[in-house]
Amino acid sequence: MEVVIVPDSATGGELIAEAMADLLRRKPDALLGVATGSTPLPIYEALSAKVHASEVDASRARICQLDEYVGLPSGHPESYRSVVLREVVEPLGLTDASFMGPDGTADDVAAACLAYDRALAESGGVDLQLLGIGTDGHIGFNEPCSSLASRTRIKTLTQQTRQDNARFFDGIDDVPHHVITQGIGTILEARHLVLLATGEAKADAVALAVEGPLSALVPASALQLHPHATVVVDEAAASSLKLADYFRATYAAKPVWQGL
């Protein structure tokens, strides 16, 4: 696992966007797994700017969702399908045809989970998966004590996660209780995992994920198992890391040809 400490979220967004752009230059039809929420917005803004400046051609890129609420209509502004279309697909100049995600409105949610897991595999797999981290250490909607081998499935959200997400709704009562999420086992199949965390509120979760023991109690600690996992954090989110100075030194000495 590589840990990169940056001054602020804008710098982190630019760094990750350039890694995504490099991937698209090597593999124009790369499948990019995207996350939602406020944290990854600087990534999408920076990547869109590169596309519009003709620094990279994203016309053949494919986009896939990490998770989705169960029961929200697909056109609901806070369904993750709507969010991804609005914040990623449209700014990159792509169409709905480039996008794939789980069906949170399906009558048979379990079958929809299996179908999405299968679709990811049949697409050739995710080339780069963006991740955020919850204050309790969750990734995707894999809440604490999720199986580290879990596949795409339905999950019940914790009260903490619903409170964290209530800011996107009129209130917590409007936040669904259930979601479809890629499982930890599914996430670990992506070729490159990139987690971005910003703000002091994420500092303890980041430290446990990076430096703590591998534990289902901290789902993000599963990144320790991945051969190509990158954790990008701003100074505030890095404030609980015991090895922060080491991470700074190793990144400063990293050969340019290695990339992110």
Beta strands, then each sheet from edge to edge (+ up, - down):
strand 1: 2-6
strand 2: 31-34
strand 3: 62-65
strand 4: 67-69
strand 5: 99-100
strand 6: 128-131
strand 7: 153-156
strand 8: 178-181
strand 9: 192-197
strand 10: 229-234
sheet 1: 1+ 10+ 9+ 6+ 2+ 3+ 5+
sheet 2: 4+ 8- 7+
end
